[in-house]
Amino acid sequence: MDKDFDPNDKRWGGYIPWFFRHKDFAGSGNFLLFFERLSNRVFQLLLYNEIGIPNLMHFGSLLESKSLQRYRYVFKDNKNVADSVRNYFDPKTIRNIAELSLFNDPSEVRLRELIEQRKLSEKFRGGTNPDEHKKAQEAIQKNISMYQESRPKREEMYYRPLFIDRLGVLEVMLRILPKESGWFADFVQDIRMYFAESGVMLDVNKENCEIELLEEPLLQKEVLDNLLPRLKSRFPERADELVRAYHDMLTGKDFGEIFIGAFKTLEEIGRSLTGDRNFDLSSSKDMSKYFPNMHPTIHKTIMMLAAHRGDEGGHGRSAPEPYEMRYLLFSICNIALLMLDYGSEL
């Protein structure tokens, strides 16, 4: 959980739990629906011992220790293991923990105070100067709106770590469940189905029982494996920048900054290929001059991609959302690959 943990530390033994590998995961999808499905299925799995676990109480204890106590097991009886694990994944449990933390958040406390202040101001407005009262009311409402608008970010701050911990516990569970039974493959397929239904862009690697980002293998196989060797041979610094952007995206760093940096890298590749230090990817004139054989539709796509640059303060545009960022970075890498192909003609 420490930001400075070393993934290359040999003491991990080759396996780093999900909540360390993807502690900043910011994926999209209906996670509460996913965990609702999962909690129900896990309960059946353990209550009827479908997979054939030799000792359910030992399994509960092992899940606690192997998950580094993200999951806590209270020893009672075999049936309690099924209840305990189901409750851990249950969306009601997740909501209760997150909403309690949210309720005690200083911004939420301040929001409740402002709402009460507004009520009192309405109740005792008699005898006050109407203009002054109106200004005071507007100031209160402005502050209320500010706190209300920032509420989704506060919710994410408290929900996301709970989702990440549970994904880690699920991964540990997959690793310690008996693999001999046909029920195991059935359970893995159920999990994949729940990911698909809830729109959560994750998948289960059947070989190592790890949960992985759905886009990661696709981006790696279709783009990076083709792009990086060629880019490294000609522009190693630019290759490193795109790799850094890719890993920053996976760890959930600021998406606006990642996109701006990646697009600058793309422009620098274009300038190196054309030899024109003023080359502008968003200029149809420059694109037609240096890449005349590139299809006009791709020209427009690149210009539309360039339009994503900017931020709310500077350009009136908000930064890309997490799920958009994956698509945009995929596009940037694809365009870099295209430019290298067409660059051989320059």
MARTIDO-612777 format. One line per field, with one value per residue (C-alpha): residue in three letters; residue number from 1; x negated, y, z. Coordinates in steps of 0.1 Angstrom, whole numbers, padded with zeros to 4 digits. Layout:
% residues N
residu = (ALA_...)
num = (NUM_...)
px = (X_...)
py = (Y_...)
pz = (Z_...)
***
This chain:
% residues 346
residu = (MET_ASP_LYS_ASP_PHE_ASP_PRO_ASN_ASP_LYS_ARG_TRP_GLY_GLY_TYR_ILE_PRO_TRP_PHE_PHE_ARG_HIS_LYS_ASP_PHE_ALA_GLY_SER_GLY_ASN_PHE_LEU_LEU_PHE_PHE_GLU_ARG_LEU_SER_ASN_ARG_VAL_PHE_GLN_LEU_LEU_LEU_TYR_ASN_GLU_ILE_GLY_ILE_PRO_ASN_LEU_MET_HIS_PHE_GLY_SER_LEU_LEU_GLU_SER_LYS_SER_LEU_GLN_ARG_TYR_ARG_TYR_VAL_PHE_LYS_ASP_ASN_LYS_ASN_VAL_ALA_ASP_SER_VAL_ARG_ASN_TYR_PHE_ASP_PRO_LYS_THR_ILE_ARG_ASN_ILE_ALA_GLU_LEU_SER_LEU_PHE_ASN_ASP_PRO_SER_GLU_VAL_ARG_LEU_ARG_GLU_LEU_ILE_GLU_GLN_ARG_LYS_LEU_SER_GLU_LYS_PHE_ARG_GLY_GLY_THR_ASN_PRO_ASP_GLU_HIS_LYS_LYS_ALA_GLN_GLU_ALA_ILE_GLN_LYS_ASN_ILE_SER_MET_TYR_GLN_GLU_SER_ARG_PRO_LYS_ARG_GLU_GLU_MET_TYR_TYR_ARG_PRO_LEU_PHE_ILE_ASP_ARG_LEU_GLY_VAL_LEU_GLU_VAL_MET_LEU_ARG_ILE_LEU_PRO_LYS_GLU_SER_GLY_TRP_PHE_ALA_ASP_PHE_VAL_GLN_ASP_ILE_ARG_MET_TYR_PHE_ALA_GLU_SER_GLY_VAL_MET_LEU_ASP_VAL_ASN_LYS_GLU_ASN_CYS_GLU_ILE_GLU_LEU_LEU_GLU_GLU_PRO_LEU_LEU_GLN_LYS_GLU_VAL_LEU_ASP_ASN_LEU_LEU_PRO_ARG_LEU_LYS_SER_ARG_PHE_PRO_GLU_ARG_ALA_ASP_GLU_LEU_VAL_ARG_ALA_TYR_HIS_ASP_MET_LEU_THR_GLY_LYS_ASP_PHE_GLY_GLU_ILE_PHE_ILE_GLY_ALA_PHE_LYS_THR_LEU_GLU_GLU_ILE_GLY_ARG_SER_LEU_THR_GLY_ASP_ARG_ASN_PHE_ASP_LEU_SER_SER_SER_LYS_ASP_MET_SER_LYS_TYR_PHE_PRO_ASN_MET_HIS_PRO_THR_ILE_HIS_LYS_THR_ILE_MET_MET_LEU_ALA_ALA_HIS_ARG_GLY_ASP_GLU_GLY_GLY_HIS_GLY_ARG_SER_ALA_PRO_GLU_PRO_TYR_GLU_MET_ARG_TYR_LEU_LEU_PHE_SER_ILE_CYS_ASN_ILE_ALA_LEU_LEU_MET_LEU_ASP_TYR_GLY_SER_GLU_LEU)
num = (1_2_3_4_5_6_7_8_9_10_11_12_13_14_15_16_17_18_19_20_21_22_23_24_25_26_27_28_29_30_31_32_33_34_35_36_37_38_39_40_41_42_43_44_45_46_47_48_49_50_51_52_53_54_55_56_57_58_59_60_61_62_63_64_65_66_67_68_69_70_71_72_73_74_75_76_77_78_79_80_81_82_83_84_85_86_87_88_89_90_91_92_93_94_95_96_97_98_99_100_101_102_103_104_105_106_107_108_109_110_111_112_113_114_115_116_117_118_119_120_121_122_123_124_125_126_127_128_129_130_131_132_133_134_135_136_137_138_139_140_141_142_143_144_145_146_147_148_149_150_151_152_153_154_155_156_157_158_159_160_161_162_163_164_165_166_167_168_169_170_171_172_173_174_175_176_177_178_179_180_181_182_183_184_185_186_187_188_189_190_191_192_193_194_195_196_197_198_199_200_201_202_203_204_205_206_207_208_209_210_211_212_213_214_215_216_217_218_219_220_221_222_223_224_225_226_227_228_229_230_231_232_233_234_235_236_237_238_239_240_241_242_243_244_245_246_247_248_249_250_251_252_253_254_255_256_257_258_259_260_261_262_263_264_265_266_267_268_269_270_271_272_273_274_275_276_277_278_279_280_281_282_283_284_285_286_287_288_289_290_291_292_293_294_295_296_297_298_299_300_301_302_303_304_305_306_307_308_309_310_311_312_313_314_315_316_317_318_319_320_321_322_323_324_325_326_327_328_329_330_331_332_333_334_335_336_337_338_339_340_341_342_343_344_345_346)
px = (0000_-0030_-0037_-0073_-0069_-0093_-0075_-0109_-0116_-0123_-0106_-0072_-0080_-0068_-0032_-0021_0015_0039_0043_0005_0002_0032_0036_0046_0070_0096_0116_0152_0183_0209_0188_0216_0235_0204_0200_0237_0234_0201_0213_0243_0222_0194_0221_0234_0199_0189_0222_0225_0187_0190_0153_0145_0125_0112_0117_0138_0127_0091_0100_0115_0084_0061_0080_0075_0038_0031_0051_0029_0060_0080_0106_0112_0126_0144_0141_0174_0184_0183_0215_0202_0174_0200_0218_0186_0172_0206_0209_0174_0183_0219_0226_0246_0213_0194_0220_0222_0184_0181_0212_0200_0166_0183_0206_0176_0157_0150_0165_0197_0199_0195_0222_0247_0237_0244_0277_0288_0275_0296_0327_0321_0315_0349_0366_0352_0350_0376_0363_0332_0323_0338_0307_0282_0303_0304_0266_0261_0284_0267_0233_0246_0261_0229_0209_0236_0234_0196_0196_0224_0206_0174_0194_0188_0151_0155_0176_0150_0123_0141_0156_0126_0102_0130_0134_0096_0093_0121_0107_0075_0093_0111_0077_0063_0093_0088_0052_0060_0091_0087_0082_0090_0127_0147_0165_0134_0135_0172_0166_0139_0163_0190_0166_0158_0195_0201_0173_0190_0225_0214_0192_0161_0131_0113_0107_0093_0062_0069_0032_0020_0055_0047_0072_0059_0070_0089_0073_0038_0032_0049_0029_-0003_0002_0017_-0002_-0031_-0048_-0048_-0055_-0082_-0110_-0108_-0105_-0133_-0157_-0151_-0138_-0145_-0136_-0101_-0096_-0104_-0079_-0050_-0059_-0058_-0024_-0011_-0022_-0010_0024_0025_0016_0043_0023_0037_0053_0052_0014_0009_0028_0010_-0024_-0016_-0003_-0035_-0055_-0035_-0041_-0079_-0079_-0062_-0087_-0116_-0103_-0095_-0126_-0102_-0104_-0071_-0052_-0017_0004_0036_0028_0044_0018_-0011_0005_0012_-0023_-0042_-0018_0000_0008_0024_0062_0081_0103_0072_0062_0095_0092_0058_0071_0100_0076_0055_0087_0087_0057_0064_0080_0110_0090_0070_0091_0126_0123_0122_0095_0104_0123_0104_0121_0116_0080_0073_0089_0070_0037_0044_0051_0019_-0002_0016_0010_-0027_-0029_-0012_-0036_-0066_-0051_-0045_-0077_-0097_-0085_-0098)
py = (0000_0022_0043_0034_-0004_-0022_-0045_-0061_-0071_-0108_-0113_-0111_-0145_-0136_-0128_-0093_-0090_-0069_-0042_-0035_-0040_-0017_0004_0034_0016_0040_0018_0023_0001_-0009_-0024_-0027_-0049_-0070_-0076_-0083_-0111_-0123_-0123_-0145_-0169_-0172_-0180_-0209_-0221_-0223_-0232_-0263_-0267_-0271_-0271_-0297_-0277_-0301_-0278_-0247_-0232_-0235_-0220_-0189_-0185_-0190_-0164_-0139_-0145_-0147_-0115_-0097_-0094_-0073_-0100_-0108_-0142_-0148_-0185_-0201_-0230_-0241_-0224_-0191_-0192_-0189_-0161_-0142_-0142_-0133_-0104_-0092_-0089_-0078_-0043_-0034_-0039_-0018_0010_0010_0014_0040_0060_0061_0074_0099_0111_0120_0136_0173_0185_0166_0180_0215_0208_0198_0230_0252_0235_0241_0277_0283_0269_0292_0322_0316_0312_0344_0367_0391_0425_0422_0443_0425_0432_0421_0390_0381_0384_0363_0336_0336_0332_0303_0286_0291_0273_0245_0240_0239_0211_0193_0193_0179_0151_0125_0128_0123_0092_0078_0085_0062_0036_0029_0015_-0009_-0021_-0025_-0045_-0068_-0074_-0084_-0108_-0124_-0129_-0145_-0167_-0179_-0188_-0209_-0227_-0263_-0265_-0302_-0298_-0288_-0263_-0241_-0235_-0228_-0203_-0185_-0183_-0169_-0141_-0132_-0131_-0108_-0085_-0084_-0077_-0049_-0032_-0036_-0038_-0066_-0103_-0134_-0150_-0187_-0196_-0177_-0169_-0131_-0104_-0082_-0051_-0061_-0034_-0042_-0074_-0058_-0026_-0046_-0072_-0050_-0018_-0017_-0049_-0035_0002_0001_-0019_0004_0036_0026_0020_0056_0077_0058_0088_0090_0053_0057_0085_0065_0035_0059_0073_0037_0027_0060_0053_0018_0032_0059_0091_0123_0115_0151_0153_0118_0127_0161_0145_0116_0139_0161_0129_0122_0157_0154_0121_0140_0168_0144_0125_0157_0177_0206_0220_0239_0208_0209_0177_0197_0216_0202_0221_0204_0170_0173_0186_0159_0129_0134_0096_0094_0091_0124_0106_0099_0135_0145_0118_0132_0168_0157_0139_0171_0189_0170_0189_0215_0217_0234_0264_0271_0260_0254_0216_0190_0163_0129_0104_0072_0050_0076_0079_0042_0048_0080_0065_0036_0061_0080_0048_0037_0071_0069_0036_0050_0080_0056_0037_0069_0084_0061_0081_0114)
pz = (0000_0004_-0026_-0025_-0025_-0048_-0073_-0081_-0045_-0046_-0013_-0031_-0045_-0080_-0070_-0060_-0049_-0069_-0043_-0046_-0084_-0091_-0060_-0081_-0104_-0117_-0140_-0150_-0147_-0122_-0094_-0070_-0095_-0100_-0063_-0058_-0084_-0069_-0033_-0042_-0062_-0036_-0009_-0030_-0038_-0001_0015_-0007_-0010_-0047_-0053_-0026_-0001_0025_0055_0051_0084_0074_0040_0058_0079_0049_0029_0057_0060_0022_0016_0041_0063_0038_0045_0082_0092_0125_0135_0143_0120_0084_0075_0089_0063_0035_0053_0062_0027_0012_0036_0027_-0010_-0004_-0018_0014_0034_0009_0010_0048_0051_0024_0035_0071_0059_0036_0064_0086_0058_0067_0034_0041_0076_0062_0036_0063_0083_0052_0045_0082_0079_0049_0067_0097_0074_0057_0091_0106_0077_0090_0099_0079_0049_0019_-0004_0023_0030_-0007_-0010_0021_0007_-0026_-0009_0012_-0019_-0039_-0012_-0010_-0048_-0046_-0020_-0038_-0072_-0056_-0039_-0066_-0061_-0024_-0030_-0053_-0027_-0002_-0026_-0048_-0021_-0010_-0046_-0050_-0017_-0027_-0062_-0044_-0020_-0050_-0067_-0036_-0034_-0070_-0062_-0031_-0043_-0054_-0091_-0097_-0097_-0128_-0106_-0105_-0143_-0139_-0112_-0132_-0162_-0139_-0127_-0163_-0171_-0141_-0154_-0188_-0174_-0151_-0177_-0156_-0180_-0162_-0170_-0153_-0166_-0163_-0164_-0133_-0117_-0118_-0125_-0153_-0172_-0202_-0224_-0213_-0234_-0264_-0263_-0257_-0284_-0312_-0307_-0283_-0295_-0330_-0322_-0295_-0313_-0343_-0322_-0299_-0328_-0341_-0312_-0280_-0258_-0274_-0269_-0232_-0229_-0244_-0222_-0192_-0203_-0206_-0171_-0156_-0171_-0155_-0121_-0123_-0124_-0136_-0170_-0183_-0178_-0193_-0224_-0229_-0224_-0248_-0275_-0272_-0277_-0308_-0321_-0315_-0334_-0363_-0361_-0361_-0391_-0411_-0400_-0394_-0359_-0364_-0376_-0362_-0361_-0358_-0391_-0422_-0442_-0425_-0426_-0464_-0470_-0452_-0452_-0485_-0489_-0455_-0459_-0453_-0427_-0406_-0409_-0394_-0367_-0357_-0356_-0334_-0311_-0309_-0298_-0266_-0254_-0227_-0193_-0178_-0166_-0196_-0226_-0213_-0218_-0190_-0190_-0205_-0182_-0172_-0197_-0225_-0216_-0226_-0260_-0265_-0256_-0279_-0307_-0300_-0302_-0334_-0350_-0340_-0358_-0389_-0389_-0389_-0418_-0438_-0425_-0447_-0477_-0464)
***
